[in-house]
C-alpha cells in the first residue's frame, strides 16, 4: 500500500478578522486544485481580540481546516 504523507500548512494569525476567511478560501482552493496528497490547514491564533476565529464555522469537505489558540 502506497501511503502518502500529510502536508500541514500553518497560518499564524493575530487580529486578522477582515482577511482570514478570504485567505483561507484562496489557500484551500489552491491546495485542492494543485495537490494530489492529503493536506490540512492549521490556523494558529495568538490571542486575537476580534473575530479571527469565527471563520471555521463554514467548514470544508475537501482537505481539513482547524484552528488553535
C-alpha positions in Angstrom: 0.0 0.0 0.0 1.4 3.4 -1.0 0.7 5.8 1.9 1.0 9.5 1.1 2.4 12.0 3.6 0.1 14.6 5.1 1.1 18.2 4.2 0.3 20.7 7.0 0.1 24.4 6.3 0.4 26.5 9.4 -1.1 30.0 9.2 -0.2 32.2 12.1 -2.7 35.0 12.9 -3.4 37.9 15.2 -6.4 40.1 14.7 -7.0 39.1 11.1 -10.8 39.1 11.1 -11.0 41.2 7.9 -8.9 38.9 5.8 -8.8 35.4 7.4 -11.8 34.0 5.6 -10.7 35.1 2.1 -7.1 34.0 2.8 -8.2 30.5 3.9 -10.6 30.2 0.9 -7.8 31.1 -1.5 -5.4 28.7 0.1 -8.0 25.9 0.2 -8.7 26.4 -3.5 -5.1 26.3 -4.4 -4.4 23.2 -2.4 -7.5 21.4 -3.7 -6.6 22.1 -7.3 -2.8 21.7 -7.3 -2.0 18.9 -4.8 -2.6 15.2 -5.1 -1.8 14.4 -1.4 -3.6 14.7 1.9 -3.3 18.2 3.4 -4.6 20.3 6.3 -4.7 24.0 7.1 -4.0 24.8 10.7 -4.7 28.4 11.9 -2.6 29.2 14.9 -4.1 32.3 16.6 -2.0 34.4 19.0 -4.8 35.7 21.3 -6.8 37.7 18.7 -9.4 40.0 20.3 -11.5 40.4 17.1 -13.5 37.7 15.3 -10.5 36.0 13.7 -11.5 32.6 15.0 -15.1 32.8 13.8 -14.3 31.7 10.2 -14.2 27.9 10.8 -18.0 27.7 11.2 -18.4 27.4 7.4 -16.5 24.1 7.2 -14.9 22.4 4.3 -15.5 19.0 2.7 -12.1 18.6 0.9 -9.0 18.6 3.0 -9.1 19.8 6.5 -9.1 23.1 8.3 -8.8 23.8 12.0 -7.6 26.4 14.5 -5.6 26.5 17.6 -5.3 29.5 20.0 
